[in-house]
Amino acid sequence: MRRRAGGAAVTLARRPARYDVTSFREGLRSSLEVRDAVVRRGERRIVADLSVAPGEVVVLAGANGTGKTTLLHAVAGLLPLAEGEITLAGRPLDADGTWVPPERREIGLVPQHHVVFGHLSALENVAYGLRARGIHRREARAEATAWLDRLGVADVARSRGARLSGGQAQRVAIARALCPGPRAVLLDEPFAAIDAASRPLVRDLVRAVIAELGVPAILVTHDPGGDARSGDRVVELAGLDPEIYPEVP
Ligand SMILES: Nc1ncnc2c1ncn2[C@@H]1O[C@H](COP(=O)(O)OP(=O)(O)OP(=O)(O)O)[C@@H](O)[C@H]1O
C-alpha cells in the first residue's frame, strides 16, 4: 500500500529528518497549505494562515480558546471554511466550490477529546481506517496489531474503547491515526495523558513515523519545554478575528 509505514521497526532515537534539495522540491508538491482561512465557531471567527512541508512537524501554539482545535477540525474536514482555502499536496480540500469529506482526505487526527470509538475494541479502532479503505479484515487486523505493539498497548487489543484508561486511549488514538499511512497528521494534545516515563518514547516514535511517511503534521501542545521539542518550528495561531474581538491580544 502506498506510503504506508508498514510493520517495520522504528528506531526511537532517530533524529528528525533534514531535507536536501530533492526532498525540498518534493515538499513543494506535497505540503499542507492553509491560506487566509476563516472558520466560524458560533459568533466567533477563527483566522489562520500557515504552510507545513512534508515531514515537517509544526507546533501550533496559542492561548486557550484561540482556535487551535477548530483549525485542526477544519483541516480534517469536520468543520467547513467560511473563507480561504486548504490544500494538501496541491489538491484542494476546501476551496472555492470544492469540499472533500473527512473520510476521503486521508488525514490522521488524534483528537483532544473522545479520542477513540468507545463501542469498538482497541484493535478495531486501529484497524478502522484500513477497513474503511477496503483492506481485507485479516490484513487490517494484523497491521493494527503491529501498531498497538509499537505504541505499547498490545495487551488491551480486545478491550472496548470506553474501558481504556486516558493514556491507553491516547496511545490507541495515535496508532489509529498513523496505521493507515495518512497524507497528513493532526495531533491535538496527543501526549497529555501519557505517563511521564513513556512520554518521550511515544513522542519520538510519532516524530520518527512522520519523518518516515514524509507527510506534513501539526501538533497542538501547551508543553513548550517537552512535547513542543518534537516539532520543527512553532507557529502562534493568529486566533480570533481582531476586528470582531479587539480585546483579544
Ligand atoms: N461547538 C462550539 N460552538 C461554538 N463555539 C465553540 C464551540 N467549540 C469551541 N467554540 C469556541 O471557539 C473558540 C475556539 O475554540 P478551540 O477549542 O478551537 O480553542 P483552542 O485554541 O483549541 O483551546 P484550548 O487551548 O483551550 O484547547 C473558543 O472561543 C470556543 O469557546
Ligand as a Chemical Component Dictionary entry (heavy atoms), coordinates in Angstrom:
data_LIG
# 
_chem_comp.id                   LIG 
_chem_comp.type                 NON-POLYMER 
_chem_comp.pdbx_formal_charge   0 
_chem_comp.three_letter_code    LIG 
# 
loop_
_chem_comp_atom.comp_id 
_chem_comp_atom.atom_id 
_chem_comp_atom.alt_atom_id 
_chem_comp_atom.type_symbol 
_chem_comp_atom.charge 
_chem_comp_atom.model_Cartn_x 
_chem_comp_atom.model_Cartn_y 
_chem_comp_atom.model_Cartn_z 
_chem_comp_atom.pdbx_ordinal 
LIG N1  N1  N 0 -19.124 23.826 19.489 1  
LIG C1  C1  C 0 -18.808 25.120 19.628 2  
LIG N2  N2  N 0 -19.730 26.064 19.378 3  
LIG C2  C2  C 0 -19.454 27.378 19.494 4  
LIG N3  N3  N 0 -18.237 27.841 19.856 5  
LIG C3  C3  C 0 -17.287 26.939 20.117 6  
LIG C4  C4  C 0 -17.516 25.536 20.017 7  
LIG N4  N4  N 0 -16.374 24.894 20.328 8  
LIG C5  C5  C 0 -15.472 25.854 20.620 9  
LIG N5  N5  N 0 -16.014 27.073 20.489 10 
LIG C6  C6  C 0 -15.340 28.359 20.699 11 
LIG O1  O1  O 0 -14.401 28.517 19.653 12 
LIG C7  C7  C 0 -13.210 29.110 20.153 13 
LIG C8  C8  C 0 -12.011 28.242 19.789 14 
LIG O2  O2  O 0 -12.100 27.000 20.493 15 
LIG P1  P1  P 0 -10.971 25.906 20.317 16 
LIG O3  O3  O 0 -11.398 24.694 21.086 17 
LIG O4  O4  O 0 -10.673 25.747 18.885 18 
LIG O5  O5  O 0 -9.734  26.624 21.048 19 
LIG P2  P2  P 0 -8.308  26.035 21.425 20 
LIG O6  O6  O 0 -7.290  27.031 20.994 21 
LIG O7  O7  O 0 -8.138  24.655 20.899 22 
LIG O8  O8  O 0 -8.405  25.999 23.011 23 
LIG P3  P3  P 0 -7.672  25.125 24.132 24 
LIG O9  O9  O 0 -6.229  25.550 24.173 25 
LIG O10 O10 O 0 -8.391  25.516 25.387 26 
LIG O11 O11 O 0 -7.871  23.663 23.788 27 
LIG C9  C9  C 0 -13.381 29.280 21.649 28 
LIG O12 O12 O 0 -13.668 30.623 21.898 29 
LIG C10 C10 C 0 -14.536 28.372 21.998 30 
LIG O13 O13 O 0 -15.308 28.922 23.044 31 
# 
loop_
_chem_comp_bond.comp_id 
_chem_comp_bond.atom_id_1 
_chem_comp_bond.atom_id_2 
_chem_comp_bond.value_order 
_chem_comp_bond.pdbx_ordinal 
LIG N1  C1  SING 1  
LIG C1  N2  SING 2  
LIG C1  C4  DOUB 3  
LIG N2  C2  DOUB 4  
LIG C2  N3  SING 5  
LIG N3  C3  DOUB 6  
LIG C3  C4  SING 7  
LIG C3  N5  SING 8  
LIG C4  N4  SING 9  
LIG N4  C5  DOUB 10 
LIG C5  N5  SING 11 
LIG N5  C6  SING 12 
LIG C6  O1  SING 13 
LIG C6  C10 SING 14 
LIG O1  C7  SING 15 
LIG C7  C8  SING 16 
LIG C7  C9  SING 17 
LIG C8  O2  SING 18 
LIG O2  P1  SING 19 
LIG P1  O3  DOUB 20 
LIG P1  O4  SING 21 
LIG P1  O5  SING 22 
LIG O5  P2  SING 23 
LIG P2  O6  DOUB 24 
LIG P2  O7  SING 25 
LIG P2  O8  SING 26 
LIG O8  P3  SING 27 
LIG P3  O9  DOUB 28 
LIG P3  O10 SING 29 
LIG P3  O11 SING 30 
LIG C9  O12 SING 31 
LIG C9  C10 SING 32 
LIG C10 O13 SING 33 
# 
